[in-house]
Amino acid sequence: MKHAQCMRDLLRPLGIYRLDAPFNGGELDVQGEELDKVMAWLEEVQRENSLTTAEDWGLENIARLFVRRPVADQPRKLAAALAALLRIGGDSFTLEAINDTITGCGVPAVVKERGKGEVSVSFPGVAGEPANFEELKKIIEDILPTHLGIEYDFWYLTWEELEANFHSWQEIEDLELSWTRLETFVEYL
């Protein structure tokens, strides 16, 4: 009851109110409680109306402005992803700006030029196809200029790496890996 006490402090010097009486004191308590609620609501509105401070419905309202929701799952990461998308402008089609936007959206991908009109997209540190690849692909393709040809590169175990790291097929079988798990075993080598 911050406001009730504040009103009491303001009225006390006047000496004409009985601030502890049930009628005057009760009225101040009720009014103070309502003012406290209004102030809490105003603080929430102020916080949620800025991308840098929003934590809840403010972020959701901004996210609804985009065709796809960024993959970020925490408020600060979502705010950073939304900020990255909002930075897209006329000069956003440099390779550096594209990678900045993709990373800012929480997508663990790197875009590299392959040749005229073609780029490759890889997922460093992610073995195989990343989880939620179809959703990540949609986000990436929404960010990349539509005239570009896109090739996706995934990280799989090569025969050369297999032969360099295992002395026999029995060593591999002893690991009891499925074929899918074996071809993405690169992260452990």
Backbone torsions as a table, in degrees:
resi	resn	phi	psi	omega
1	MET	NA	63.3	-179.8
2	LYS	-64.9	-45.7	-175.1
3	HIS	-71.5	-34.4	177.5
4	ALA	-61.3	-44.3	179.2
5	GLN	-67.4	-38.3	178.6
6	CYS	-62.1	-43.2	178.4
7	MET	-65.6	-39.3	176.6
8	ARG	-60.5	-43.7	179.7
9	ASP	-63.3	-35.5	178.7
10	LEU	-73.0	-36.7	-176.1
11	LEU	-84.9	-25.7	-175.8
12	ARG	-54.1	-46.6	-178.4
13	PRO	-61.8	-23.1	179.5
14	LEU	-68.3	-31.3	176.9
15	GLY	69.4	13.8	-178.3
16	ILE	-107.3	-5.5	179.7
17	TYR	-112.4	143.7	172.9
18	ARG	-94.6	91.4	-170.4
19	LEU	-70.3	-19.3	179.1
20	ASP	-100.2	-2.1	178.7
21	ALA	-70.3	150.5	-177.4
22	PRO	-56.7	-39.6	-177.1
23	PHE	-71.9	-58.2	-178.4
24	ASN	-65.7	-47.0	-178.9
25	GLY	-64.5	-41.7	178.9
26	GLY	-63.9	-40.8	178.5
27	GLU	-63.3	-43.0	178.1
28	LEU	-64.1	-38.1	179.0
29	ASP	-63.8	-44.2	-179.8
30	VAL	-65.4	-46.7	179.5
31	GLN	-64.3	-41.2	178.5
32	GLY	-62.8	-40.5	178.7
33	GLU	-63.0	-42.6	179.0
34	GLU	-66.4	-40.8	176.6
35	LEU	-63.7	-38.1	176.4
36	ASP	-60.5	-41.5	179.2
37	LYS	-64.9	-43.0	179.7
38	VAL	-63.3	-42.3	179.1
39	MET	-64.3	-40.4	178.1
40	ALA	-62.8	-42.3	178.9
41	TRP	-64.0	-44.5	178.9
42	LEU	-63.0	-39.0	176.9
43	GLU	-63.6	-40.5	178.1
44	GLU	-64.5	-44.7	179.4
45	VAL	-61.4	-44.1	179.3
46	GLN	-62.0	-44.5	-179.8
47	ARG	-64.2	-46.4	-174.0
48	GLU	-76.1	-13.1	179.7
49	ASN	-91.1	6.2	176.2
50	SER	-124.4	127.8	-179.9
51	LEU	-59.8	-30.1	-177.6
52	THR	-75.6	-19.5	-177.7
53	THR	-120.3	-13.5	-176.6
54	ALA	-59.6	144.3	-178.5
55	GLU	-129.8	-13.0	-170.6
56	ASP	-143.5	-109.1	-173.9
57	TRP	-65.0	-25.9	176.9
58	GLY	-63.5	-42.9	177.3
59	LEU	-65.0	-41.9	-179.4
60	GLU	-63.2	-39.9	178.8
61	ASN	-63.8	-39.2	178.4
62	ILE	-70.3	-41.6	-179.7
63	ALA	-60.4	-32.4	179.5
64	ARG	-67.5	-15.3	179.2
65	LEU	-73.4	-16.9	-175.7
66	PHE	-103.0	153.3	179.3
67	VAL	-62.2	-42.5	-179.2
68	ARG	-121.5	143.3	177.8
69	ARG	-81.7	134.2	175.9
70	PRO	-58.1	157.0	-175.5
71	VAL	-78.8	-3.9	-178.2
72	ALA	-61.9	141.5	-177.2
73	ASP	-115.6	-1.3	179.1
74	GLN	-120.1	147.8	-175.1
75	PRO	-52.7	-46.9	-177.7
76	ARG	-68.3	-37.7	177.8
77	LYS	-68.2	-38.0	176.9
78	LEU	-64.9	-41.7	178.0
79	ALA	-60.7	-43.0	179.4
80	ALA	-64.5	-40.4	179.2
81	ALA	-65.5	-43.2	178.6
82	LEU	-64.3	-39.7	177.5
83	ALA	-62.1	-39.6	178.3
84	ALA	-63.0	-42.2	179.1
85	LEU	-67.7	-36.7	179.5
86	LEU	-69.8	-20.3	178.5
87	ARG	-76.7	-12.7	-177.9
88	ILE	-64.1	127.0	180.0
89	GLY	-150.7	-165.3	-177.7
90	GLY	-60.1	-29.5	-179.7
91	ASP	-100.4	19.5	-176.0
92	SER	-90.7	9.0	-175.4
93	PHE	-104.0	22.4	169.7
94	THR	-82.6	158.0	180.0
95	LEU	-59.3	-41.5	179.5
96	GLU	-62.1	-45.1	-179.3
97	ALA	-66.4	-39.3	178.8
98	ILE	-63.1	-47.6	178.8
99	ASN	-63.2	-37.8	177.6
100	ASP	-61.8	-43.8	-179.9
101	THR	-66.5	-45.1	-179.4
102	ILE	-62.7	-46.4	177.9
103	THR	-63.2	-42.9	179.4
104	GLY	-60.5	-28.0	178.4
105	CYS	-81.5	1.3	178.1
106	GLY	84.3	12.8	179.6
107	VAL	-92.1	121.6	-176.6
108	PRO	-80.2	61.3	-175.4
109	ALA	-129.9	157.5	176.0
110	VAL	-130.5	132.2	178.6
111	VAL	-102.7	133.6	177.0
112	LYS	-130.0	146.6	176.8
113	GLU	-74.8	137.2	178.6
114	ARG	-104.4	-32.7	-176.5
115	GLY	174.4	-171.0	-177.7
116	LYS	-61.9	117.2	176.3
117	GLY	75.8	12.4	-178.9
118	GLU	-134.4	141.5	177.0
119	VAL	-133.4	158.6	172.3
120	SER	-116.3	146.4	178.2
121	VAL	-120.5	123.3	177.9
122	SER	-124.6	166.6	-177.1
123	PHE	-124.8	80.3	-176.0
124	PRO	-56.8	136.1	177.9
125	GLY	80.2	-0.5	179.7
126	VAL	-113.2	116.1	179.7
127	ALA	-81.4	133.9	179.4
128	GLY	73.6	-158.4	178.7
129	GLU	-81.9	129.0	-177.7
130	PRO	-64.6	154.1	174.9
131	ALA	-59.2	145.4	-180.0
132	ASN	59.6	33.5	-175.9
133	PHE	-57.0	-41.0	-177.4
134	GLU	-61.2	-40.1	177.4
135	GLU	-69.6	-42.3	177.1
136	LEU	-60.4	-41.3	179.8
137	LYS	-60.8	-42.8	178.8
138	LYS	-63.2	-42.4	179.4
139	ILE	-63.6	-47.0	-179.9
140	ILE	-59.9	-45.5	-177.1
141	GLU	-71.5	-23.1	172.4
142	ASP	-72.4	-29.5	-178.3
143	ILE	-84.2	-41.8	-177.3
144	LEU	-69.2	144.8	174.7
145	PRO	-57.4	140.6	-172.2
146	THR	-69.3	-18.3	-177.7
147	HIS	-81.4	-7.5	-177.2
148	LEU	-82.8	140.2	169.4
149	GLY	-82.6	134.5	-175.0
150	ILE	-118.2	129.6	174.5
151	GLU	-118.3	129.4	179.5
152	TYR	-96.3	128.9	179.1
153	ASP	-110.0	128.4	178.5
154	PHE	-115.8	155.0	-175.5
155	TRP	-98.5	109.7	179.1
156	TYR	-126.9	157.6	177.6
157	LEU	-67.8	130.8	177.7
158	THR	-96.1	163.8	177.6
159	TRP	-62.3	-36.3	179.1
160	GLU	-61.2	-45.2	178.3
161	GLU	-67.0	-37.9	178.7
162	LEU	-60.6	-49.0	-179.4
163	GLU	-67.1	-32.9	-178.9
164	ALA	-74.8	-25.5	-173.7
165	ASN	-107.2	-12.5	179.2
166	PHE	-128.8	134.2	-177.8
167	HIS	-86.5	-21.2	179.2
168	SER	-152.0	161.8	177.7
169	TRP	-66.9	-27.8	179.2
170	GLN	-61.9	-38.9	176.8
171	GLU	-57.2	-41.1	179.8
172	ILE	-68.5	-45.8	-179.7
173	GLU	-63.3	-31.7	178.6
174	ASP	-65.2	-23.3	178.1
175	LEU	-76.4	-14.6	179.3
176	GLU	52.8	49.8	180.0
177	LEU	-95.2	143.2	170.1
178	SER	-71.8	166.8	-179.8
179	TRP	-61.4	-42.2	178.6
180	THR	-61.1	-41.7	-179.6
181	ARG	-69.8	-35.6	177.9
182	LEU	-64.4	-45.1	-176.7
183	GLU	-70.6	-14.5	175.7
184	THR	-108.4	16.2	-178.0
185	PHE	-74.8	-1.0	-177.7
186	VAL	-57.3	-31.7	-177.5
187	GLU	-68.1	-14.1	-179.4
188	TYR	-101.8	-6.1	-177.8
189	LEU	-88.1	NA	NA
